[in-house]
């Protein structure tokens, strides 16, 4: 890595507010775009396709990832796919935030969610990582947990497979049929978030300088319940 981990976001002055610029990050593992754990990258590819930029990804060593710059209405959108392992994705996110002068509250993380079935999507406005290593890395590197997140359900293994093996595995053919609709719906939600400017305002910093968590009730917006692979509707 080009810079020490601790200096990526040493203080809030490293990132300047740009009210018309948003960073959208697909969390995942490089070279594993088809795995459940990298579904965030699949969503970003679908978003890039909707923007007419599917083949516009370019590597940027300064952010340790691949980026696309595009526009939605009067907002510049920076799409980022980290080229680092999931548990250090935050290094790439912090570098991109600094390069493009984007505050953490204007960074939207897209990631897989074990505790939601495939077909269920929700927006979470900040808060803890809830055991997700990629989100935890982002919280540590940005030194705040205010980033809104699009949580894409992948469900949990139904057999004796380990969670690690399950999340690193690829979607089955049956799951892929559901996934296609999930990607389309996820892109619709992202467009709604980016055009309606539903990002939280920067909270007040406590005495130690670390931005606090959201003080208002954390808001989760879920899509309509869909049938899971057994045909039952779940939350």
Helices and strands as residue ranges (DSSP letters): G 5-7, G 12-14, E 21-26, G 36-38, H 39-50, E 58-60, E 65-72, E 75-82, G 86-88, H 89-99, G 104-106, E 107-113, E 121-125, H 133-142, E 148-153, H 163-168, H 173-196, E 220-222
